[in-house]
Amino acid sequence: MEAHTQLQTPHQPSVSALSPSSSTSSSCNASVVPLSFFPVWTEPHGDKTEPLQDALNRQYYMAENGGAASTAGSATKTQWLRFVGTMGNGGMEWKGVEERFDRLALTGNGVEPVIKWSDFGLCIGMQQTPEFANELLRALRGTRDRNVDMLKDELHSYWCRMTDPCFDSRIRIYFDLCDKNMDGRITKKDLKQTIILCASTNKLSLTHEEAEDYAALVMEHLDIENQGYIELNQFETLIKMSLSKVSFSTNHLSIRRPYYSFDLCEEPRSKNEVLFRSYWRRAWIVLLWLIICTALFTWKFIQYRHRAAFQVMGYCLSTAKGAAETLKFNMALILLPVCRNTITWLRKNRSINSIIPFNDNINFHKMIAGGIVVGVILHGGAHLACDLPRISDSDRLIFWQTIAARFGYHQPSYFEILATKEVATGIVMVVLMMIAFSLATKWPRRQPPSLPRSVRNVTGYNTFWYSHHLFIAVYALLILHSMFLFLTDNVTEKTTWMYIAIPVLLYTGERVFRAIRSGFYEVEILKASIYPGKVLSLQLNKPEGFKYLSGMYIFIQCPQISPFEWHPFSLTSGPEDNYLSVHIRTAGDWSYQIYSLFQEATLSGVKGYPKVHIDGPYGAASQDHVKYDIVVLIGLGIGFTPFISILKDVVNGAEKSHCDHTGCREGSLRKAPLKAYLYWVTREQSSFDWFRDITKEILNSNQKQSVVEMHNFLTCVYQEGDARSVLISAIQALHHAKNGIDFVSRTPVRTHFARPNWISIFSKLAHRHREARIGVFYCGPSAVAKELEKMCTKFSTKTSTRFVFHKENY
């Protein structure tokens, strides 16, 4: 939806890794440090790619062998605790550290070059977390003064210790990092300071009181004898618990090994078969459109090839007239994909919905716009640069024998032709269309920071909205343009109005209907909430007769901002709720203004909120979740919103299904998926505040049915196994075991750190749901959409599970 904000991808936290081929000097044997506990599937450089079956088998082997596999057949646990940051796609080697040292090195009083102690983090890849790097250096230097310059040999010795394959060596470094006075004991105060450091490093919000409580929680579980401190062996238990996927019971820890198994097809589907199944509806629509455009162009081209005017203007005339015919068709067709009420009504018909891809209406609208651009270039270019100059420069005798009567027996000059009504209206149309098309492209519409400030001041969604209404004038000029043709007075050849009459009337009728309907929907704002990240939540009373399905969206207008602008937002309330709710994140000028209005009204305590109008509901891609028994919902940032009502629908459907099995009347139930998986990826901890109450409500309803499985991913926290997040992981596990609440999201849903490992996720789904057809629904940036769509295709090809990808267009 246009209201959704694109998630700006933050920096990927550095991960300690050495490539399998990397090695240090002979004095340091840290040769293998895999990137993560469950490495993601990567495709090597070059033309060769790793087969999916080999990748899955490799992951299974690695999981069964402690998470690592070497060519020698031995498993190493080096990845369990990583200090070293990555440098490039290939991981970081000592050679890279040495190169950084050489760039930063200074020549001191001695002969050997040195670096400042503050550059230690930069050398090992921790430049983004200098505070943690400084504490790590303190732990490595022990009782020595850390604020002294560093020789290359010293840096190399620290590198060897940090990448030592021996886990005991690395756990000792981490113990010393927490042991502030280096006496071999970690007190509650030491833990608190380290927790605050790790939280700050991972951009987590944490008060001193909360850090005190979490330190006490660790001491409660580890300091069983109440000594007031913990020692190395106890601390090692804590870290292993964090790194080994530990589950908790009441009084003890039970380590649970992750299990992987895959159901690979005995006869893999061909990629062409999967692609055909996924895209055949789009393909036949696009093919039909191309055939019609080609047929119209060819028909008109041949027709004018046999006209007398061809002797003067040649193939330029045929090209211009052929392009004009496609322009008439496309100017009519481009209105149909944005007739939202008509599309919403048509998609209810299963037969029509099964062959027409209504979810791609906006993409089709854009594609037709591209066809119009091509038509304008061919039509206008052929006229202005080719056939019009030929009229003024043609042989007078040929001119008089062919088209002189059309010009009053006067051979005009080029500038006289430009001044005619036909050409003038055409030029004005082209100018207006250039403005509208340019401001509708992604960059001006989204106002990215990369644009100059002067450009951003005249762009944005408002500019797009108003400039798009220039097409009212374009269609009026199009009619005038078609009435003044040089080469014919035959009314039957002036067919522009025949093409556009029905689409224009349909679109106009829709706009009138929307205006009337929105006037009937009297909505009262029941509640307005302001959340971090400039997110506004509105809860509205549900108008009488307002019915919708989960996954749909509405348009909202705020007259106090503009009486003309309507903006789309996904409904975050369920169809059975007695209210409507939306979540609005500031992504442009209009959303910022409505956020400011409600923020002022909320903080000032003034009775009454700004008035809003609604229009809808309208169908969206997420509405197709009812076609599947199993759905996977993937939202990035505010892209979570379309899936809230779906989760409610799934839970309610499970409750009704249970009721049906216990004697309720059959046939009264609307189909809902039997299982839903949600993967929400966000970059800021504060984002969890947006939907905390809704999440708890869904989970409370889901306790008996267990039809919803939710996973949160926080990308600002470093990947599991990284020394900067290990303590956070341990506290998270302890807190969840004791209270049933994740301390990061403050919901029962456990938060995973860093970006999702999609191959691991899809592998589990393929194994769990063999032979199933799974609907994958995504809302977020297009870059991730391409990755997920590719993943769906690969797993549908190589496993017995079929993944069908759907994307929200916004």
Secondary structure in CASP SS format (residue, H / E / C, confidence):
PFRMAT SS
TARGET T0000
AUTHOR 0000-0000-0000
METHOD secondary structure of the structure
MODEL  1
M C 1.00
E C 1.00
A C 1.00
H C 1.00
T C 1.00
Q C 1.00
L C 1.00
Q C 1.00
T C 1.00
P C 1.00
H C 1.00
Q C 1.00
P C 1.00
S C 1.00
V C 1.00
S C 1.00
A C 1.00
L E 1.00
S C 1.00
P C 1.00
S C 1.00
S C 1.00
S C 1.00
T C 1.00
S C 1.00
S C 1.00
S C 1.00
C C 1.00
N C 1.00
A C 1.00
S C 1.00
V C 1.00
V E 1.00
P C 1.00
L C 1.00
S C 1.00
F C 1.00
F C 1.00
P C 1.00
V C 1.00
W C 1.00
T C 1.00
E C 1.00
P C 1.00
H C 1.00
G C 1.00
D C 1.00
K C 1.00
T C 1.00
E C 1.00
P C 1.00
L H 1.00
Q H 1.00
D H 1.00
A H 1.00
L H 1.00
N H 1.00
R H 1.00
Q H 1.00
Y H 1.00
Y H 1.00
M H 1.00
A H 1.00
E H 1.00
N C 1.00
G C 1.00
G C 1.00
A C 1.00
A C 1.00
S C 1.00
T C 1.00
A C 1.00
G C 1.00
S C 1.00
A C 1.00
T C 1.00
K C 1.00
T H 1.00
Q H 1.00
W H 1.00
L C 1.00
R E 1.00
F C 1.00
V C 1.00
G C 1.00
T C 1.00
M C 1.00
G C 1.00
N C 1.00
G C 1.00
G C 1.00
M C 1.00
E C 1.00
W H 1.00
K H 1.00
G H 1.00
V H 1.00
E H 1.00
E H 1.00
R H 1.00
F H 1.00
D H 1.00
R H 1.00
L H 1.00
A C 1.00
L E 1.00
T E 1.00
G C 1.00
N C 1.00
G C 1.00
V C 1.00
E C 1.00
P E 1.00
V E 1.00
I E 1.00
K C 1.00
W H 1.00
S H 1.00
D H 1.00
F H 1.00
G H 1.00
L H 1.00
C H 1.00
I H 1.00
G C 1.00
M C 1.00
Q C 1.00
Q C 1.00
T C 1.00
P H 1.00
E H 1.00
F H 1.00
A H 1.00
N H 1.00
E H 1.00
L H 1.00
L H 1.00
R H 1.00
A H 1.00
L H 1.00
R H 1.00
G C 1.00
T C 1.00
R C 1.00
D C 1.00
R C 1.00
N C 1.00
V C 1.00
D C 1.00
M E 1.00
L E 1.00
K H 1.00
D H 1.00
E H 1.00
L H 1.00
H H 1.00
S H 1.00
Y H 1.00
W H 1.00
C H 1.00
R H 1.00
M H 1.00
T C 1.00
D C 1.00
P C 1.00
C C 1.00
F H 1.00
D H 1.00
S H 1.00
R H 1.00
I H 1.00
R H 1.00
I H 1.00
Y H 1.00
F H 1.00
D H 1.00
L H 1.00
C H 1.00
D C 1.00
K C 1.00
N C 1.00
M C 1.00
D C 1.00
G C 1.00
R C 1.00
I E 1.00
T E 1.00
K H 1.00
K H 1.00
D H 1.00
L H 1.00
K H 1.00
Q H 1.00
T H 1.00
I H 1.00
I H 1.00
L H 1.00
C H 1.00
A H 1.00
S H 1.00
T H 1.00
N C 1.00
K C 1.00
L C 1.00
S C 1.00
L C 1.00
T C 1.00
H H 1.00
E H 1.00
E H 1.00
A H 1.00
E H 1.00
D H 1.00
Y H 1.00
A H 1.00
A H 1.00
L H 1.00
V H 1.00
M H 1.00
E H 1.00
H H 1.00
L H 1.00
D C 1.00
I C 1.00
E C 1.00
N C 1.00
Q C 1.00
G C 1.00
Y E 1.00
I E 1.00
E C 1.00
L H 1.00
N H 1.00
Q H 1.00
F H 1.00
E H 1.00
T H 1.00
L H 1.00
I H 1.00
K H 1.00
M H 1.00
S H 1.00
L H 1.00
S C 1.00
K C 1.00
V E 1.00
S E 1.00
F E 1.00
S C 1.00
T C 1.00
N C 1.00
H C 1.00
L E 1.00
S E 1.00
I E 1.00
R C 1.00
R C 1.00
P C 1.00
Y C 1.00
Y C 1.00
S C 1.00
F C 1.00
D C 1.00
L E 1.00
C C 1.00
E C 1.00
E C 1.00
P C 1.00
R C 1.00
S C 1.00
K H 1.00
N H 1.00
E H 1.00
V H 1.00
L H 1.00
F H 1.00
R H 1.00
S H 1.00
Y H 1.00
W H 1.00
R H 1.00
R H 1.00
A H 1.00
W H 1.00
I H 1.00
V H 1.00
L H 1.00
L H 1.00
W H 1.00
L H 1.00
I H 1.00
I H 1.00
C H 1.00
T H 1.00
A H 1.00
L H 1.00
F H 1.00
T H 1.00
W H 1.00
K H 1.00
F H 1.00
I H 1.00
Q H 1.00
Y H 1.00
R H 1.00
H C 1.00
R C 1.00
A C 1.00
A C 1.00
F H 1.00
Q H 1.00
V H 1.00
M H 1.00
G C 1.00
Y H 1.00
C H 1.00
L H 1.00
S H 1.00
T H 1.00
A H 1.00
K H 1.00
G H 1.00
A H 1.00
A H 1.00
E H 1.00
T H 1.00
L H 1.00
K H 1.00
F H 1.00
N H 1.00
M H 1.00
A H 1.00
L H 1.00
I C 1.00
L C 1.00
L H 1.00
P H 1.00
V H 1.00
C C 1.00
R H 1.00
N H 1.00
T H 1.00
I H 1.00
T H 1.00
W H 1.00
L H 1.00
R C 1.00
K C 1.00
N C 1.00
R H 1.00
S H 1.00
I H 1.00
N H 1.00
S C 1.00
I C 1.00
I C 1.00
P C 1.00
F H 1.00
N H 1.00
D H 1.00
N H 1.00
I H 1.00
N H 1.00
F H 1.00
H H 1.00
K H 1.00
M H 1.00
I H 1.00
A H 1.00
G H 1.00
G H 1.00
I H 1.00
V H 1.00
V H 1.00
G H 1.00
V H 1.00
I H 1.00
L H 1.00
H H 1.00
G H 1.00
G H 1.00
A H 1.00
H H 1.00
L H 1.00
A H 1.00
C H 1.00
D H 1.00
L H 1.00
P H 1.00
R H 1.00
I H 1.00
S H 1.00
D H 1.00
S C 1.00
D C 1.00
R H 1.00
L H 1.00
I H 1.00
F H 1.00
W H 1.00
Q H 1.00
T H 1.00
I C 1.00
A H 1.00
A H 1.00
R H 1.00
F H 1.00
G C 1.00
Y C 1.00
H C 1.00
Q C 1.00
P C 1.00
S C 1.00
Y H 1.00
F H 1.00
E H 1.00
I H 1.00
L H 1.00
A C 1.00
T C 1.00
K H 1.00
E H 1.00
V H 1.00
A H 1.00
T H 1.00
G H 1.00
I H 1.00
V H 1.00
M H 1.00
V H 1.00
V H 1.00
L H 1.00
M H 1.00
M H 1.00
I H 1.00
A H 1.00
F H 1.00
S H 1.00
L H 1.00
A H 1.00
T C 1.00
K H 1.00
W H 1.00
P H 1.00
R H 1.00
R H 1.00
Q C 1.00
P C 1.00
P C 1.00
S C 1.00
L C 1.00
P C 1.00
R H 1.00
S H 1.00
V H 1.00
R H 1.00
N C 1.00
V C 1.00
T C 1.00
G C 1.00
Y H 1.00
N H 1.00
T H 1.00
F H 1.00
W H 1.00
Y H 1.00
S H 1.00
H H 1.00
H C 1.00
L C 1.00
F H 1.00
I H 1.00
A H 1.00
V H 1.00
Y H 1.00
A H 1.00
L H 1.00
L H 1.00
I H 1.00
L H 1.00
H H 1.00
S H 1.00
M H 1.00
F C 1.00
L C 1.00
F C 1.00
L C 1.00
T C 1.00
D C 1.00
N C 1.00
V H 1.00
T H 1.00
E H 1.00
K C 1.00
T C 1.00
T H 1.00
W H 1.00
M H 1.00
Y H 1.00
I H 1.00
A H 1.00
I H 1.00
P H 1.00
V H 1.00
L H 1.00
L H 1.00
Y H 1.00
T H 1.00
G H 1.00
E H 1.00
R H 1.00
V H 1.00
F H 1.00
R H 1.00
A H 1.00
I H 1.00
R H 1.00
S H 1.00
G H 1.00
F H 1.00
Y C 1.00
E C 1.00
V C 1.00
E C 1.00
I E 1.00
L E 1.00
K E 1.00
A E 1.00
S E 1.00
I E 1.00
Y E 1.00
P C 1.00
G C 1.00
K C 1.00
V E 1.00
L E 1.00
S E 1.00
L E 1.00
Q E 1.00
L E 1.00
N E 1.00
K C 1.00
P C 1.00
E C 1.00
G C 1.00
F C 1.00
K C 1.00
Y C 1.00
L C 1.00
S C 1.00
G C 1.00
M C 1.00
Y E 1.00
I E 1.00
F E 1.00
I E 1.00
Q E 1.00
C C 1.00
P C 1.00
Q C 1.00
I C 1.00
S C 1.00
P C 1.00
F C 1.00
E C 1.00
W C 1.00
H E 1.00
P E 1.00
F E 1.00
S E 1.00
L E 1.00
T C 1.00
S C 1.00
G C 1.00
P C 1.00
E C 1.00
D C 1.00
N C 1.00
Y E 1.00
L E 1.00
S E 1.00
V E 1.00
H E 1.00
I E 1.00
R E 1.00
T C 1.00
A C 1.00
G C 1.00
D H 1.00
W H 1.00
S H 1.00
Y H 1.00
Q H 1.00
I H 1.00
Y H 1.00
S H 1.00
L H 1.00
F H 1.00
Q H 1.00
E H 1.00
A H 1.00
T H 1.00
L H 1.00
S H 1.00
G C 1.00
V C 1.00
K C 1.00
G C 1.00
Y C 1.00
P C 1.00
K C 1.00
V C 1.00
H E 1.00
I E 1.00
D E 1.00
G E 1.00
P E 1.00
Y E 1.00
G C 1.00
A C 1.00
A H 1.00
S H 1.00
Q H 1.00
D H 1.00
H H 1.00
V H 1.00
K H 1.00
Y C 1.00
D C 1.00
I E 1.00
V E 1.00
V E 1.00
L E 1.00
I E 1.00
G E 1.00
L E 1.00
G H 1.00
I H 1.00
G H 1.00
F H 1.00
T H 1.00
P H 1.00
F H 1.00
I H 1.00
S H 1.00
I H 1.00
L H 1.00
K H 1.00
D H 1.00
V H 1.00
V H 1.00
N H 1.00
G H 1.00
A H 1.00
E H 1.00
K H 1.00
S H 1.00
H H 1.00
C H 1.00
D H 1.00
H H 1.00
T C 1.00
G C 1.00
C C 1.00
R C 1.00
E C 1.00
G C 1.00
S C 1.00
L C 1.00
R C 1.00
K C 1.00
A C 1.00
P C 1.00
L C 1.00
K E 1.00
A E 1.00
Y E 1.00
L E 1.00
Y E 1.00
W E 1.00
V E 1.00
T E 1.00
R C 1.00
E C 1.00
Q H 1.00
S H 1.00
S H 1.00
F H 1.00
D H 1.00
W C 1.00
F C 1.00
R H 1.00
D H 1.00
I H 1.00
T H 1.00
K H 1.00
E H 1.00
I H 1.00
L H 1.00
N H 1.00
S H 1.00
N H 1.00
Q C 1.00
K C 1.00
Q C 1.00
S C 1.00
V C 1.00
V E 1.00
E E 1.00
M E 1.00
H E 1.00
N E 1.00
F E 1.00
L E 1.00
T C 1.00
C C 1.00
V C 1.00
Y C 1.00
Q C 1.00
E C 1.00
G C 1.00
D E 1.00
A H 1.00
R H 1.00
S H 1.00
V H 1.00
L H 1.00
I H 1.00
S H 1.00
A H 1.00
I H 1.00
Q H 1.00
A H 1.00
L H 1.00
H H 1.00
H H 1.00
A H 1.00
K H 1.00
N H 1.00
G C 1.00
I C 1.00
D C 1.00
F C 1.00
V C 1.00
S C 1.00
R C 1.00
T C 1.00
P C 1.00
V C 1.00
R C 1.00
T E 1.00
H E 1.00
F E 1.00
A C 1.00
R C 1.00
P C 1.00
N C 1.00
W H 1.00
I H 1.00
S H 1.00
I H 1.00
F H 1.00
S H 1.00
K H 1.00
L H 1.00
A H 1.00
H H 1.00
R H 1.00
H C 1.00
R C 1.00
E C 1.00
A C 1.00
R E 1.00
I E 1.00
G E 1.00
V E 1.00
F E 1.00
Y E 1.00
C E 1.00
G C 1.00
P C 1.00
S H 1.00
A H 1.00
V H 1.00
A H 1.00
K H 1.00
E H 1.00
L H 1.00
E H 1.00
K H 1.00
M H 1.00
C H 1.00
T H 1.00
K H 1.00
F H 1.00
S H 1.00
T H 1.00
K H 1.00
T E 1.00
S C 1.00
T C 1.00
R E 1.00
F E 1.00
V E 1.00
F E 1.00
H E 1.00
K E 1.00
E C 1.00
N C 1.00
Y C 1.00
END
